[in-house]
Amino acid sequence: YISMEMSEEEICKRVDANILKTNLSDLAGMPRAAFVSKLQSIKEKTHGQLKVKEFPPGTANTAHFKHLLSELKMKQRFIPDVIMIDYIGITGSSRMKIGVQSSYFYLKAVAEELRALAVETETVMWTAMQVTRGGMESSDVDITDVAESMGIPATADLMISMNRTDVLDSMNQLMCKQLKNRFANKTSIPRFVIGVDLERQTLYEVNQSEQNLIDATVSKGTGGVTKTTNLKEKFAKFKVS
């Protein structure tokens, strides 16, 4: 997990909350003996390692990441299967200087360099990108709402947006929408919902019946802002005898 936004300690706290199934707010007050006992129990049941590394925002690029991976392999015999980059918008380019090119070409170069690193290391690489101001006001983000550079979606193999609304928050869910998919037909499942526990930093699958709570169609709201229709509310007024 490579971060240019949060400290290594904060990232590890979120990971601890997830694997220990404990609220973030309760971690600091957990007795040391209980903490160590839970970790030991998890280590006996699972396999794998996680390394977290922080870089200053906007300064690190694929050259730094390659050096990090080389050191981990040589000194700790650690070869990752998945690399998380947090996040592409504050990652630097090893080929271009910032300010010389427009954000389109600069971030397109960053995306190409990260994808090349994933190919070279035979890893799955995940990263994130913010949306435009219009996308922030929409409950149905489109691929054109990606901020700063359309070169990012042009380079990515898979893009999924995560949307929150008041209705979804009340059900502890996120609506996901496939914006791009080179591996499958995205129209077969254009939207789906997943459960979310923010306190425990956990995403989880929901029952198939809950997928039907989000209508596949999207209606235009006031001012052109898209709003997801909630079928549960839509048919709440009807009574079945």
C-alpha positions in Angstrom: 0.0 0.0 0.0 1.7 3.2 -1.3 0.2 6.4 0.0 0.9 10.0 -0.8 -2.0 11.3 1.2 -2.1 9.6 4.6 0.6 8.6 7.0 1.6 5.0 7.4 0.3 4.9 11.0 -3.2 6.1 9.9 -3.4 3.6 7.1 -2.4 0.8 9.5 -5.1 1.9 11.9 -7.7 1.4 9.2 -6.3 -2.0 8.4 -6.3 -3.0 12.1 -10.0 -1.9 12.4 -10.8 -4.1 9.4 -9.0 -7.3 10.4 -9.8 -7.0 14.1 -13.5 -6.2 13.3 -13.2 -3.3 15.7 -14.4 0.3 15.4 -11.7 2.9 14.7 -12.7 4.9 17.7 -12.2 1.8 20.0 -8.7 0.9 18.8 -6.9 3.4 21.0 -8.6 2.2 24.2 -8.2 -1.5 23.5 -6.0 -3.2 26.1 -2.6 -4.4 24.8 -3.2 -8.0 25.8 -6.5 -8.1 23.9 -4.9 -6.5 20.8 -2.0 -9.0 20.7 -4.4 -11.9 21.4 -6.7 -11.0 18.5 -3.7 -10.5 16.1 -2.2 -13.9 17.1 -5.6 -15.6 16.5 -5.8 -14.0 13.0 -2.2 -15.0 12.1 -2.9 -18.6 12.9 -5.9 -18.6 10.5 -4.7 -16.5 7.6 -1.6 -16.0 5.3 -0.1 -13.1 3.6 1.8 -9.9 4.3 1.1 -6.2 3.9 3.6 -3.4 3.6 2.7 0.2 3.9 4.9 3.0 2.6 4.3 6.8 2.6 5.7 9.3 0.2 5.3 13.1 0.1 2.4 14.2 -2.2 3.3 14.8 -5.8 6.9 13.8 -5.5 6.9 10.0 -5.8 6.7 8.3 -9.2 7.3 4.8 -10.7 11.0 5.1 -10.3 10.6 5.4 -6.5 8.1 2.5 -6.5 10.5 0.3 -8.5 13.2 1.0 -6.0 10.9 0.3 -3.1 9.8 -3.1 -4.7 13.5 -4.0 -5.3 14.4 -3.3 -1.7 11.5 -5.3 -0.3 12.4 -8.2 -2.5 16.1 -8.1 -1.7 15.9 -7.4 2.0 12.7 -9.0 3.1 11.9 -11.4 0.3 8.6 -9.7 -0.2 7.0 -9.8 -3.7 3.5 -8.3 -3.8 0.6 -9.7 -5.7 -1.5 -6.5 -5.4 -0.3 -2.9 -5.2 -2.5 0.0 -4.0 -1.6 3.5 -5.1 -3.3 6.2 -3.0 -3.9 8.0 -5.3 -3.1 8.7 -9.0 -4.0 12.4 -8.8 -1.0 13.1 -6.5 1.4 10.7 -8.0 4.3 12.2 -10.0 5.5 11.3 -13.5 9.0 9.9 -14.1 8.9 11.2 -17.7 7.4 14.7 -17.5 7.9 17.7 -15.4 4.8 19.1 -13.7 3.7 22.5 -15.1 5.3 21.9 -18.5 2.4 19.9 -19.9 -1.3 20.3 -19.3 -2.9 18.1 -16.7 -4.4 15.9 -19.4 -1.0 14.8 -20.8 0.7 14.8 -17.4 -1.8 12.5 -15.6 -2.1 10.4 -18.8 1.6 9.8 -18.5 1.3 8.9 -14.8 -1.5 6.4 -15.6 0.6 4.8 -18.4 3.6 4.5 -16.1 1.6 2.9 -13.3 0.0 0.5 -15.8 3.5 -0.4 -17.2 4.7 -1.1 -13.7 1.8 -3.4 -13.1 2.6 -5.3 -16.3 6.3 -5.5 -15.5 5.7 -6.8 -12.0 2.8 -9.0 -12.9 0.7 -7.5 -10.2 -2.9 -6.2 -9.8 -2.8 -2.4 -9.3 -5.6 -0.4 -7.8 -5.7 3.4 -7.5 -8.3 6.1 -7.2 -9.2 9.5 -8.7 -11.5 12.3 -7.7 -14.4 13.5 -9.8 -15.2 17.0 -11.1 -17.4 19.5 -9.2 -20.4 18.3 -11.3 -19.6 14.7 -10.4 -19.6 15.6 -6.7 -23.2 16.8 -7.1 -24.3 13.7 -9.0 -25.6 10.4 -7.6 -24.8 8.7 -10.9 -21.3 9.5 -11.9 -20.2 9.0 -15.5 -16.8 8.5 -17.0 -16.8 12.1 -18.2 -16.9 13.2 -14.6 -13.3 12.0 -13.9 -11.3 15.1 -12.8 -8.3 16.7 -14.5 -7.5 14.2 -17.3 -9.5 11.9 -19.6 -6.2 10.2 -20.2 -6.8 8.3 -17.0 -9.9 6.4 -18.1 -8.3 6.0 -21.5 -5.5 4.0 -19.9 -7.3 2.1 -17.1 -8.5 -1.4 -17.7 -11.3 -1.2 -15.2 -13.0 1.8 -13.7 -15.8 1.7 -11.0 -17.4 4.7 -9.4 -18.6 4.5 -5.8 -21.7 6.7 -5.1 -23.2 7.7 -1.8 -26.7 9.2 -1.2 -28.8 9.7 2.0 -30.8 6.7 1.2 -27.8 4.5 0.7 -26.2 5.8 3.8 -29.3 4.8 5.8 -28.9 1.3 4.5 -25.1 1.2 5.0 -24.6 0.7 1.3 -22.6 2.1 -1.6 -23.8 2.1 -5.2 -21.1 1.0 -7.7 -21.2 1.7 -11.4 -19.0 0.1 -14.0 -17.6 3.0 -16.1 -15.2 0.9 -18.1 -14.3 -2.8 -18.2 -11.9 -4.4 -20.7 -12.4 -7.8 -19.1 -16.2 -8.2 -19.5 -19.4 -6.7 -20.9 -20.1 -3.8 -18.4 -23.7 -3.6 -19.6 -24.5 -7.0 -18.1 -24.3 -5.6 -14.6 -24.1 -1.8 -15.0 -24.8 -1.0 -11.4 -24.6 -3.0 -8.1 -24.6 -2.2 -4.4 -22.2 -3.4 -1.7 -22.4 -3.1 2.0 -20.1 -0.7 3.9 -19.1 -0.4 7.6 -17.3 2.9 7.9 -16.3 2.4 11.5 -14.7 -0.9 10.8 -13.4 0.2 7.3 -15.1 -2.8 5.8 -16.8 -3.5 2.5 -19.0 -6.7 2.2 -21.4 -8.4 -0.2 -25.1 -7.9 0.3 -28.0 -10.3 -0.4 -29.1 -10.6 -4.0 -32.5 -9.3 -2.9 -30.9 -6.0 -1.8 -29.5 -5.4 -5.3 -33.1 -4.8 -6.4 -33.4 -1.8 -4.1 -31.5 0.3 -6.6 -33.3 0.9 -9.8 -31.3 0.4 -13.0 -32.8 3.5 -14.4 -31.8 7.0 -13.4 -34.1 10.0 -13.4 -33.1 13.6 -13.7 -33.7 15.8 -10.7 -33.8 19.5 -10.2 -31.1 21.4 -12.1 -30.2 18.3 -14.1 -28.6 16.5 -11.1 -29.0 12.8 -11.4 -30.7 10.9 -8.6 -30.9 7.2 -8.0 -34.5 5.9 -7.5 -35.0 3.8 -4.4 -37.6 1.2 -5.1 -38.2 0.5 -1.4 -39.4 4.1 -0.9 -41.1 4.2 -4.3 -43.5 1.4 -3.4 -43.8 2.0 0.3 -47.2 3.6 0.0 -48.7 0.5 -1.6 -50.3 -2.2 0.6 -50.5 -5.8 -0.4 -53.5 -7.7 1.0 
